[in-house]
Amino acid sequence: MLQKIGFQPGINKQLTPTGAEGQWIDCDNVRFRYNSPEKIGGWNQLGNVNENELTGAGRGLHHFLNSLSQRYAIIGTNRILYAFQGGVFYDIHPIKTTTTLTSAFSTTNGDSAVTITFSTAHNISPNDIILLDNFTTITGSNFGASDFDNKKFMVTSVPTGTTLTITMPSNETGAGATTSGGIRVQHYYPVGTPVQEKGYGWGLGSWGGEASNATTTTLNGALGNDAFGTGSSGTSIVLADATQFPDTGTNFIKVGTEEISYTGVTGGTTLTGITRAVRGTTRAAHSDGATVTNTSDFTAWNQQTSEGLALDPGMWSLDNFGDKAICLIHDGPVFEWDSSASNAVTTRATLISGAPTASRHMVVSTPDRHLVFFGTETTIGDTGTQDDMFVRFSDQEDINTYIPTATNTAGTQRLADGSRIMGALRGKDAIYLWTDNALFTQRFVGQPFTFAFAQVGTNCGLAGQNACVEVDGTAYWMSKNGFFRYGGRLESLPCLVEDFVYDDINLTSGNQMVSAGLNNLYGEVMWFYPSGTSDVVNKMVCYNYFDSSPQRPVWTVGTLARTMWRDSAVFGLPHATEYDASTDTSFDVVGNTEGKTSYYEHETGTDQNRNGTITAIVANIASGDFDITQRTVGNQQTGIADTRGDGEYLMKIRRFVPDFISQTGDTQVTLQLRDFPNDSQVSSSLGPFTVSSSTKKVDTRARARAIALKVANTTTNQSWKLGTFRLDIQPDGRR
């Protein structure tokens, strides 16, 4: 007898598979539309095929249309700020310092390292980006002008305060350069690390508290393991350069695996007041020239840090003030870039005069047009006064004036509930403003107060800076303890995958990696997050506000990994960034060691197109177990009707009739069988079954007490939208 099988929309992971009868329990790359599951749309990588792998991790994305009807995407990675327009990426990153050097290069035969020597302290850290140009000559080297001129490099190391090294793609084959002509070094403003780093110490980070961008130098003389050795006295150690090391209080260095404390620096080279083998380490011998690392800010070996400590990654807050892109480095300065200038794509972003120089977040308010900073300085220009709960806004229509007077609308406000402002979002009629504990609204009210601040929620703080979106006057966000929305009143979103997400998400070292995206074409709010011990995004969870009802919220889960996402309002289709931490090949930086970002246009075609290589988007959805329908039979001994319970009988499925609302290419259907809840599922003996658009029925020969349905595709040019399947089911005994 043919029997229809229907399933409620959305994924339910709060029940066991046998308890979720009539429901879907798992999926990947699937959405629900009009309550039916379907494969998501494809995506294409944007940009010139030879110049589209961006340096570092994408941590900011903003779209806008300027007054010249030019569409721009501003993309900020943890190293470089890009403008995307007309299918091309342009480097618009601001320059921090520019230094012209003479005879600054040195190389060694058989080595790929190039040492650049400055006449004064350069204040550049490992992994910073420098741009070299105006190159003249280099002698004793196989490297020439084309290897350096107008090339960006990631700094490999900083041996001293006046030297740094870069790494070339090949080794020096010449005798080795000792002299060179002129070169100009332009230092990019540092943004930060590609990922959020754990606090250091036992139980939270790596043993010994390793950190990026720590100051390093070398020993000037060896150290013995039984005494202080050559190059040191009983209370001092001589270094090649100690000018970048802290010189007051008790500080620490690490040589090999040994940590050494010191209390002073003399002559720019000598550490005084030393004590060897501190913080649980063992004294060892160290050769002349051994690397010395400043570990003063590290947590000691075997020492536990405060629980939950994490260091924010390099991030951006991006917006536009008319034709100007406004770009804030997280906990750093803010820049402007004029997209309507005649030579816009060949110019760089510049500091906004008069603006705060250290802020956590930034938003342009509307319709009043104030530039608002969150977690910013109480004294403009003094980074030491940065207050994580302090709000400052500019004069109306003036992004250069922030000091309140009787004749302007600039102002400040300090929030009370929380320890730091996590993020902010411009809404339909107010700015939504989150701390780590509460939600506030910032609403324009005009003179004399300019803005009214109101707390509208508590115990609902934001998980990370980018974990919020707004649509149709309602804000949706992810906190550390659930999903919320606010459309005039605070609501906790009912979620049937909540335990699945929160039992797996990495909020200890990955909360700032959480990023929300809106796909308004399908009524979806998505959150991309790192799972388990991952420090990069590798999973997503999605809420469908079109199909959800109070009785049945529609959620899906998957492995789509995007660091940033923007909807279709400007470019017609959604755009998103993907970070690949395992591959360092970027088109514009030599010596990149921090991975690369790809930029995609979504909801186009059926497959993924990366650099012209088309691969399948593997999509699947699986149901909970269903058993044979209860049936009433007559008891021959008593003559009284007897009702058999669910799962009482084994069932035989002879065939099924597929039903797809739409289908491109073949689809795989699997019947997954088990007799008892704790049994492992096994596929029916003849399956999985390949179903085409012309398939009328499929013979199965399946037998089990409980059966689940799985629908999937595995190759390119395949897409599907599921209808209502029919199974030919009959009882087959009770064992």
C-alpha positions in Angstrom: 0.0 0.0 0.0 1.5 3.4 -1.0 1.7 5.8 1.9 2.7 9.5 1.8 5.5 10.5 4.1 5.6 14.2 5.1 8.0 16.1 7.3 7.7 19.4 9.2 10.0 22.2 7.8 13.3 22.9 9.5 15.8 20.8 11.3 15.2 19.5 14.8 18.3 18.4 16.7 16.8 18.5 20.2 15.4 15.0 19.9 16.8 11.6 19.2 16.5 10.3 15.6 13.7 7.9 16.7 12.0 10.6 18.7 11.9 13.0 15.7 9.4 11.1 13.6 8.0 13.2 10.9 10.8 15.7 11.2 14.2 16.5 9.5 17.2 16.0 11.8 20.3 17.0 9.8 21.3 18.8 6.6 24.1 20.5 4.8 23.8 23.2 2.0 20.0 23.0 2.2 17.4 25.6 2.8 13.6 25.6 3.2 11.4 27.6 0.9 7.6 27.5 1.2 8.2 24.7 3.8 10.0 22.4 1.3 13.7 21.6 1.5 16.0 22.4 -1.5 19.6 22.7 -2.4 21.1 26.2 -1.9 22.3 28.2 -4.9 25.9 28.2 -6.2 28.6 30.8 -6.0 31.3 32.3 -8.3 34.6 33.8 -7.2 34.9 37.5 -8.1 37.8 39.4 -9.5 40.5 38.9 -12.1 41.5 35.2 -12.1 45.1 36.2 -11.6 44.5 38.9 -9.0 41.7 37.7 -6.7 43.2 35.9 -3.7 43.4 38.6 -1.0 46.0 38.6 1.8 44.9 37.5 5.2 41.5 36.9 6.7 38.5 38.9 5.6 37.1 40.7 8.7 35.1 43.6 7.2 32.7 44.0 4.2 30.6 46.9 3.2 28.6 47.7 0.0 27.5 51.1 -1.1 26.4 53.0 -4.3 28.0 56.4 -4.6 26.7 59.6 -6.3 28.3 58.6 -9.6 26.2 55.3 -9.6 29.4 53.3 -9.0 28.9 50.2 -6.9 31.7 49.6 -4.4 32.6 46.8 -2.0 35.0 47.7 0.7 36.8 44.6 2.0 39.1 44.7 5.1 41.4 41.8 5.9 43.5 41.6 8.9 46.4 43.1 6.8 45.0 45.1 3.9 42.0 47.3 3.0 40.7 46.8 -0.5 38.1 48.5 -2.7 36.3 46.2 -5.2 34.8 47.9 -8.3 34.3 46.8 -11.8 35.6 43.3 -11.2 39.0 44.6 -9.9 40.5 44.7 -6.4 42.3 48.0 -5.5 44.6 48.4 -2.5 43.5 51.5 -0.6 45.2 50.7 2.7 46.5 53.7 4.7 50.2 54.3 5.1 51.5 54.8 8.7 55.1 55.8 8.0 57.3 56.4 4.9 61.1 56.0 5.2 63.7 56.5 2.5 66.8 54.4 2.9 70.2 54.2 1.2 72.5 51.1 1.1 70.0 49.3 3.3 69.8 45.8 1.8 71.9 42.7 2.7 71.6 39.1 1.6 73.5 35.8 2.0 74.3 33.3 -0.7 71.9 30.3 -0.6 69.4 32.1 1.7 66.0 33.7 0.8 66.1 36.3 3.6 66.8 39.9 2.9 67.8 42.2 5.8 66.7 45.8 5.6 68.6 48.2 7.9 67.1 51.5 9.1 69.1 54.4 10.5 66.6 54.8 13.5 64.0 52.6 15.2 61.4 51.6 12.6 58.6 50.4 15.0 57.6 47.7 12.6 56.5 44.2 13.9 56.7 40.8 12.4 53.9 40.1 9.9 53.3 43.8 9.2 53.0 44.8 5.6 55.5 47.1 3.9 55.5 48.4 0.3 58.9 49.0 -1.4 59.3 51.4 -4.2 61.7 54.0 -5.7 64.3 51.2 -5.9 67.6 52.0 -7.6 70.4 49.4 -7.4 71.7 46.4 -5.5 75.1 44.9 -5.9 76.4 41.3 -5.3 72.9 39.9 -5.7 70.9 38.1 -8.3 67.8 40.1 -7.2 67.1 43.2 -9.2 64.7 46.1 -9.3 61.8 44.1 -10.5 62.0 41.9 -7.4 61.5 44.8 -5.1 60.0 47.8 -6.9 56.3 48.4 -6.2 56.1 45.1 -4.3 54.4 44.4 -1.0 56.1 42.2 1.6 55.1 40.6 4.8 57.8 41.2 7.4 59.3 37.9 8.4 61.2 38.9 11.6 62.6 41.9 13.5 66.1 41.0 14.7 66.6 44.5 16.2 64.8 47.8 16.5 66.5 49.1 13.4 66.5 45.9 11.2 63.9 43.7 9.7 63.9 40.7 7.3 61.7 39.8 4.4 61.6 36.5 2.6 62.0 36.2 -1.2 60.4 33.5 -3.3 63.8 32.1 -4.1 67.3 31.9 -2.6 70.1 34.4 -3.2 72.4 32.9 -5.9 74.9 35.8 -6.0 77.8 36.4 -3.6 75.5 38.3 -1.3 74.5 41.9 -1.2 76.4 44.3 1.1 75.5 47.6 -0.5 72.5 48.9 -2.4 71.1 52.1 -3.7 68.0 53.9 -2.5 64.7 52.4 -1.5 61.5 53.8 0.0 59.7 51.7 2.7 56.0 52.4 3.2 54.7 50.8 6.4 51.0 49.8 6.3 48.9 50.5 9.4 48.8 47.2 11.4 45.3 45.7 11.8 46.0 42.5 13.8 46.2 38.8 13.8 44.1 36.7 11.3 42.3 34.8 14.1 41.2 35.4 17.6 43.9 34.2 20.0 43.4 32.5 23.3 44.7 33.9 26.5 48.0 32.4 27.3 48.9 29.9 30.0 48.1 26.4 31.1 44.6 25.3 30.2 43.9 28.2 27.8 46.7 28.6 25.4 50.0 27.0 24.3 52.6 26.1 26.9 54.8 29.1 27.4 52.3 31.6 26.3 53.3 32.0 22.7 52.1 35.2 21.0 52.4 36.8 17.6 54.4 40.0 16.9 56.6 39.7 20.1 59.8 41.8 20.0 62.9 39.7 19.2 66.6 40.2 19.0 69.7 38.0 19.4 72.4 37.3 22.1 75.7 39.1 21.8 77.7 36.3 23.3 77.0 32.8 24.5 75.3 31.7 27.7 76.5 28.6 29.5 74.2 26.3 31.5 76.3 26.4 34.6 77.2 30.1 34.7 76.3 33.2 32.9 78.8 32.6 30.2 80.6 34.8 27.6 78.9 38.1 26.9 77.4 38.5 30.4 78.2 39.2 34.0 76.7 37.6 37.0 73.7 40.1 36.9 73.5 41.1 33.2 73.2 39.8 29.7 74.3 41.6 26.5 72.0 41.6 23.5 72.4 42.8 20.0 69.7 45.4 20.5 67.5 46.0 23.6 66.0 49.3 22.7 62.5 47.8 22.0 62.4 45.9 25.3 60.6 47.3 28.4 63.1 48.9 30.8 61.1 49.4 34.1 59.8 46.9 36.6 60.4 43.2 36.4 60.3 41.9 32.8 61.0 38.6 31.1 62.9 37.2 28.0 63.0 33.7 26.6 66.1 32.1 25.0 65.3 28.7 23.7 63.1 27.1 26.3 64.6 29.1 29.2 63.0 32.2 30.6 65.1 34.9 32.3 63.8 37.9 34.3 65.5 41.3 34.3 64.9 44.7 35.9 66.6 47.2 33.7 68.2 48.1 30.4 71.5 50.0 30.0 73.2 51.3 26.9 70.5 50.0 24.7 72.0 46.6 24.7 72.5 45.2 28.2 69.8 43.7 30.5 70.5 44.1 34.2 69.3 42.6 37.4 68.8 39.2 35.7 67.6 35.9 37.3 67.9 32.8 35.2 65.5 29.8 34.8 62.4 31.6 36.1 58.7 30.8 35.8 59.2 27.0 36.0 61.9 26.7 33.2 65.3 25.1 33.3 68.7 26.8 32.7 70.3 25.8 29.4 73.3 26.7 27.3 72.6 29.2 24.5 74.9 30.0 21.6 76.0 33.5 20.4 73.4 34.9 18.1 70.5 32.8 19.6 67.1 34.4 19.3 65.8 36.3 22.3 62.1 37.0 22.6 60.4 39.6 24.9 58.0 37.6 27.0 57.1 40.3 29.5 53.4 40.2 28.5 53.3 36.4 28.3 51.7 34.2 31.0 54.2 32.0 32.8 54.8 28.4 31.9 52.2 26.3 33.8 50.6 29.4 35.1 46.8 29.6 34.5 45.3 32.8 33.2 41.9 34.2 33.9 39.2 32.0 32.4 37.9 33.0 29.0 40.7 35.4 28.2 41.0 36.0 24.5 42.8 38.5 22.3 40.7 40.1 19.6 41.8 39.5 16.0 42.4 42.3 13.4 39.0 43.6 12.4 37.3 46.5 10.7 34.2 48.5 11.1 33.1 49.8 7.7 30.4 52.3 6.6 30.0 55.2 4.3 29.3 58.9 4.8 27.9 59.7 1.4 30.6 59.0 -1.1 33.2 58.5 1.5 34.0 55.1 2.9 34.6 55.3 6.6 37.0 52.5 7.8 37.9 51.9 11.5 40.6 49.5 12.6 39.3 47.7 15.7 40.8 49.3 18.8 42.6 51.7 16.4 42.3 54.8 14.3 39.6 55.7 11.7 40.2 56.5 8.0 38.2 58.0 5.1 38.4 57.2 1.4 36.6 59.3 -1.3 35.1 57.0 -3.9 34.0 59.9 -6.1 37.4 61.4 -6.5 38.7 61.4 -10.1 41.6 59.1 -9.2 39.8 57.2 -6.4 41.2 53.7 -7.1 44.8 55.0 -7.1 44.5 56.9 -3.8 44.7 55.5 -0.3 42.5 56.0 2.8 43.7 58.7 5.1 43.2 59.5 8.8 40.1 61.5 9.6 41.3 64.7 11.2 39.9 65.4 14.7 38.5 61.9 15.2 39.2 59.5 18.0 42.3 57.5 17.6 41.3 54.3 19.4 37.7 52.8 19.2 36.1 49.4 19.2 33.4 50.1 16.7 31.9 52.8 14.5 28.5 53.5 12.7 27.2 56.4 10.6 23.7 57.3 12.0 20.7 58.0 9.7 19.0 60.2 8.7 20.8 62.7 10.9 24.4 61.7 9.7 26.5 61.7 12.8 29.7 59.6 12.9 29.4 57.6 16.1 32.2 55.8 17.9 31.8 53.0 20.5 34.3 51.9 23.1 36.3 55.0 22.4 38.5 57.6 24.0 37.4 60.0 26.7 40.1 62.3 25.6 40.4 62.5 21.8 43.9 61.6 20.7 44.9 59.9 23.9 44.7 56.1 23.4 45.4 55.6 27.0 41.9 57.0 27.8 40.1 54.4 25.7 37.0 53.3 27.6 35.2 50.2 26.4 31.8 51.5 27.5 32.2 55.1 26.2 30.2 56.5 23.2 31.2 59.6 21.3 29.5 61.2 18.3 30.5 63.9 15.9 28.7 67.1 15.0 25.9 66.6 12.5 27.2 66.4 8.9 30.7 67.0 10.2 33.0 64.0 10.7 35.9 66.2 11.9 34.3 67.8 15.0 33.8 65.8 18.2 34.2 68.3 21.1 30.7 69.3 22.3 29.9 73.0 22.3 26.8 75.1 22.7 26.6 75.5 18.9 27.1 71.9 17.7 25.5 68.5 18.2 28.6 66.5 19.1 28.4 64.6 22.4 29.2 61.7 24.6 27.5 59.0 26.7 28.8 56.2 28.9 26.8 53.0 29.2 26.3 51.3 32.5 25.3 47.6 31.9 28.2 45.5 30.8 32.0 45.6 30.8 32.6 46.5 27.1 30.7 47.5 24.0 30.6 44.5 21.6 29.0 45.9 18.5 26.5 48.3 17.0 24.1 48.2 14.1 22.2 50.9 12.2 18.5 50.1 12.2 15.3 51.5 10.6 14.8 54.2 13.2 17.6 53.7 15.8 21.1 52.4 16.3 21.1 49.1 18.1 24.0 48.9 20.6 25.2 45.8 22.4 27.5 45.3 25.4 28.6 41.9 26.5 25.5 41.8 28.7 22.8 44.2 27.4 21.0 45.8 24.4 20.6 49.6 24.1 19.0 51.8 21.5 20.5 55.1 20.5 17.7 57.2 18.9 18.1 60.7 17.3 16.0 63.2 19.2 17.6 66.5 18.1 18.5 69.5 20.3 19.5 69.8 23.0 20.4 66.1 23.7 20.9 64.9 20.1 20.5 61.2 21.0 18.4 59.4 23.6 19.9 56.2 25.0 17.6 53.5 26.4 18.4 50.0 27.7 15.9 47.6 26.2 17.3 44.2 27.2 19.6 42.5 29.6 21.4 39.1 29.7 21.3 39.2 25.9 24.8 40.6 25.0 26.4 40.2 21.6 28.7 37.2 21.0 31.0 39.1 18.6 31.2 42.4 16.8 29.6 41.1 13.6 27.1 38.6 15.1 24.0 40.9 14.4 21.9 41.9 11.4 18.7 44.0 11.0 15.8 43.4 8.6 12.4 45.1 8.3 12.8 46.9 11.6 13.9 43.8 13.6 17.4 43.1 14.8 18.6 39.5 15.1 21.7 38.5 16.9 23.6 35.7 18.6 24.7 36.0 22.2 26.8 33.6 24.2 23.7 32.0 25.6 21.1 32.0 22.8 19.6 33.6 19.7 17.6 36.8 20.1 15.6 39.4 18.2 14.3 42.9 19.0 11.5 44.6 17.0 10.1 46.7 19.8 10.4 44.1 22.5 13.1 41.6 23.4 12.4 38.0 22.3 14.5 34.8 22.7 14.3 33.0 19.4 12.9 29.5 19.7 15.6 27.2 18.3 15.5 23.5 17.6 19.3 23.3 17.0 20.4 25.4 19.9 22.2 22.6 21.9 23.8 21.3 18.7 25.3 24.8 18.1 26.2 25.8 21.6 27.6 22.5 22.6 30.1 22.7 19.7 30.8 26.4 19.1 34.2 27.8 20.1 33.3 30.9 22.2 36.4 30.8 24.3 38.8 31.8 21.5 36.4 32.3 18.6 33.5 34.6 19.7 34.8 37.5 17.6 34.9 35.1 14.6 31.1 34.8 14.7 29.6 36.7 11.8 25.9 37.2 10.8 24.6 37.5 7.3 21.3 38.4 5.8 20.0 36.7 2.6 16.9 38.8 1.9 16.2 36.8 -1.3 15.1 33.8 0.8 14.3 35.3 4.2 17.4 33.9 5.9 19.5 35.1 8.8 22.8 33.1 9.0 25.5 32.9 11.6 28.9 31.6 10.7 31.0 30.3 13.5 34.1 28.2 14.5 33.3 24.8 16.0 35.1 22.6 18.5 38.7 23.7 18.9 38.8 25.5 15.5 39.9 29.1 15.5 38.5 29.7 12.0 34.9 29.7 10.8 33.9 26.2 9.6 30.1 25.9 10.3 26.9 27.9 9.9 23.4 28.0 11.4 20.4 29.6 9.7 17.0 31.0 10.8 14.3 31.4 8.1 12.1 34.3 9.1 9.9 33.8 6.0 8.7 30.3 6.8 9.0 30.3 10.6 5.9 30.3 12.8 5.4 30.4 16.6 4.5 26.7 16.4 7.4 25.7 14.2 10.7 27.8 13.9 12.6 26.9 10.7 16.3 26.4 11.3 19.0 24.7 9.2 22.7 23.9 9.8 25.7 23.3 7.5 29.3 23.7 6.7 29.2 26.8 4.6 32.2 28.8 5.9 32.0 32.6 5.4 33.8 35.2 7.4 31.7 38.1 6.2 28.4 38.3 4.2 26.4 41.2 2.7 22.9 40.9 1.1 21.8 41.7 -2.4 20.8 45.4 -1.9 23.7 46.9 -3.9 25.0 44.2 -6.2 21.8 42.3 -6.9 23.1 39.1 -5.3 24.7 38.4 -1.9 28.5 38.6 -1.6 30.7 36.9 1.0 34.3 36.2 1.9 35.9 32.9 2.7 39.2 32.5 4.6 41.6 29.7 3.8 44.2 29.6 6.6 46.1 26.7 5.2 47.1 28.4 1.9 49.3 31.5 1.9 49.4 32.3 -1.9 47.9 35.8 -2.3 48.2 37.8 -5.5 49.7 41.0 -3.9 52.0 40.2 -1.0 55.4 38.4 -1.1 56.1 36.2 1.9 52.5 36.1 3.1 52.1 33.6 5.9 48.6 34.4 7.1 46.4 32.7 4.6 44.1 34.1 1.9 40.6 35.3 1.4 38.3 34.6 -1.6 35.4 36.9 -2.5 32.2 35.2 -3.9 28.9 36.1 -5.5 26.2 33.8 -4.2 22.9 32.4 -5.5 24.1 31.9 -9.0 24.1 28.5 -10.8 24.2 25.1 -9.1 28.0 24.7 -8.4 31.0 26.5 -6.9 33.3 28.2 -9.3 36.7 29.0 -7.9 39.2 30.5 -10.3 37.4 28.9 -13.2 37.5 25.4 -11.6 33.9 24.2 -11.1 33.2 21.7 -8.3 30.0 20.3 -6.9 28.2 21.7 -3.9 27.3 18.5 -2.0 23.9 19.0 -0.4 21.9 16.5 1.7 19.0 16.3 4.2 18.1 13.4 6.5 14.9 12.6 8.3 14.2 11.2 11.7 13.1 7.5 11.9 9.6 6.6 11.1 7.9 3.3 11.8 4.8 1.6 10.6 1.5 3.3 11.4 -0.4 2.1 14.5 -3.1 -0.4 13.5 -6.0 -1.9 15.4 -6.6 -5.7 15.2 -9.1 -8.1 16.7 -8.0 -10.3 19.6 -9.2 -13.9 18.7 -9.2 -15.0 22.4 -11.2 -12.1 23.9 -12.9 -10.7 20.8 -11.8 -7.2 21.8 -10.0 -4.8 19.5 -6.3 -4.6 20.3 -4.1 -1.6 19.3 -0.5 -2.3 18.4 2.1 0.4 19.5 4.5 2.3 17.2 7.4 0.1 16.3 5.6 -3.1 17.3 6.0 -4.5 13.8 8.9 -4.7 11.3 8.0 -3.2 8.0 8.8 -4.0 4.4 9.3 -1.3 1.9 8.9 -2.7 -1.6 9.2 0.5 -3.6 9.0 4.3 -3.3 7.6 6.9 -5.7 9.9 10.0 -5.9 8.4 13.4 -6.0 10.5 16.5 -6.7 9.0 20.0 -7.2 12.0 20.7 -9.4 15.1 18.7 -10.3 18.3 19.2 -12.3 20.4 16.2 -13.0 20.3 13.1 -10.8 19.6 12.9 -7.0 20.6 10.2 -4.6 17.9 8.7 -2.3 18.9 6.5 0.6 16.7 4.5 2.9 18.5 4.2 6.3 17.4 1.2 8.4 17.6 0.1 12.0 15.6 -2.2 14.3 16.3 -0.5 17.6 17.1 3.1 18.6 20.7 2.3 19.7 21.5 0.3 16.5 23.7 2.0 13.9 21.9 2.9 10.7 22.6 0.9 7.6 21.6 1.6 4.0 19.1 -0.7 2.3 20.9 -3.4 0.4 20.0 -2.1 -3.1 20.6 1.6 -2.2 21.5 4.3 -2.4 19.2 4.9 -5.3 19.9 7.3 -8.2 16.7 9.2 -9.2 16.4 11.3 -12.3 13.6 13.6 -13.4 12.1 10.7 -15.4 12.2 8.1 -12.7 8.6 6.9 -12.0 9.3 4.4 -9.2 12.2 2.6 -7.4 12.2 -1.0 -6.2 13.9 -1.2 -2.8 13.4 -4.5 -0.9 14.1 -2.8 2.4 13.1 -4.3 5.8 13.4 -2.8 9.3 11.5 -1.6 12.3 12.5 2.1 11.7 13.4 3.7 8.4 14.9 7.2 7.7 15.0 9.0 4.4 18.1 10.8 3.1 18.2 12.9 -0.1 21.4 14.2 -1.5 23.4 15.2 -4.6 27.1 14.5 -5.1 28.2 15.9 -8.5 28.1 19.1 -10.6 25.0 20.4 -12.4 22.6 18.9 -9.9 19.9 20.7 -8.0 16.6 19.6 -6.4 13.6 20.8 -4.4 11.8 18.0 -2.6 8.1 17.3 -2.8 6.1 14.5 -1.1 7.5 10.9 -1.4 5.3 7.8 -1.3 6.5 4.5 0.1 4.9 1.1 -0.5 4.8 -0.2 3.2 3.4 -3.3 4.7 3.8 -5.1 8.0 6.4 -7.9 8.1 6.1 -9.5 11.4 7.1 -8.6 15.0 10.8 -9.7 15.0 
